[in-house]
Amino acid sequence: MPGDIDYNSLQNIIDENSVKGLILSGGPSSVYEENAPKVDPDILEIDLPVLGICYGHQLLAQIMGGRVNYLYLTGSVR
């Protein structure tokens, strides 16, 4: 479904299709870019688990009042 879907349309899809959770997936943008895709913050009011992956995680953090920064790593990670 489109990322810019409104709360009521999303609720209708959920009700009609027995949706068990929402996944906000990755993308090429940063939430801080001027024309970055956004989601309706009211999706967090829907009684379903929401998983954010990559860009989706940034969106969740932003709509919940958090901030996202770069993590610069050097060396190996184990």
C-alpha positions as CSV (number, residue, x, y, z in Angstrom):
1,M,0.0,0.0,0.0
2,P,1.2,3.5,-0.5
3,G,3.2,5.1,2.3
4,D,1.0,8.2,2.3
5,I,-2.1,6.3,3.0
6,D,-4.4,8.0,5.6
7,Y,-5.4,6.5,8.9
8,N,-9.0,5.7,7.9
9,S,-8.1,4.1,4.6
10,L,-5.5,2.0,6.4
11,Q,-8.0,1.0,9.1
12,N,-10.4,-0.2,6.3
13,I,-7.7,-2.3,4.7
14,I,-6.8,-3.8,8.1
15,D,-10.4,-4.6,8.9
16,E,-11.1,-6.2,5.5
17,N,-7.9,-8.3,5.3
18,S,-7.2,-9.6,8.8
19,V,-3.9,-7.8,8.9
20,K,-1.7,-8.9,11.9
21,G,1.0,-6.2,11.8
22,L,2.5,-3.3,9.8
23,I,6.0,-3.2,8.4
24,L,7.5,0.2,7.4
25,S,10.3,-0.9,5.1
26,G,13.5,0.7,3.8
27,G,14.0,3.3,1.1
28,P,16.7,5.5,-0.4
29,S,15.8,8.6,1.6
30,S,16.6,10.1,5.0
31,V,13.7,11.4,7.1
32,Y,15.4,14.7,7.1
33,E,15.4,15.2,3.3
34,E,13.1,17.9,2.1
35,N,10.7,15.7,0.1
36,A,11.2,12.5,2.1
37,P,8.1,10.3,2.3
38,K,6.1,10.5,5.5
39,V,3.4,8.4,7.1
40,D,0.3,9.5,9.1
41,P,1.4,9.5,12.7
42,D,-2.0,8.2,13.7
43,I,-0.9,4.7,12.4
44,L,0.5,4.3,15.9
45,E,-3.0,4.5,17.3
46,I,-4.0,1.3,15.4
47,D,-3.9,-1.7,17.7
48,L,-1.3,-3.7,15.7
49,P,2.5,-4.2,16.1
50,V,4.5,-2.0,13.9
51,L,8.0,-2.9,12.7
52,G,10.3,-0.3,11.1
53,I,13.2,-1.5,9.0
54,C,15.9,1.0,7.9
55,Y,13.9,4.0,6.6
56,G,10.8,2.7,8.4
57,H,12.7,2.7,11.6
58,Q,13.7,6.4,11.0
59,L,10.1,7.2,10.4
60,L,8.9,5.6,13.6
61,A,11.6,7.4,15.6
62,Q,10.6,10.7,14.0
63,I,6.9,10.4,14.5
64,M,7.5,9.4,18.2
65,G,9.6,12.5,18.8
66,G,13.0,10.9,18.5
67,R,16.1,11.8,16.4
68,V,18.1,9.8,13.9
69,N,21.9,10.3,13.4
70,Y,24.6,8.6,11.5
71,L,26.7,6.0,13.2
72,Y,30.3,6.1,12.1
73,L,32.0,2.8,12.8
74,T,35.7,2.0,12.4
75,G,37.3,-1.4,12.7
76,S,35.5,-4.7,12.7
77,V,32.2,-5.5,14.4
78,R,31.7,-8.9,16.0
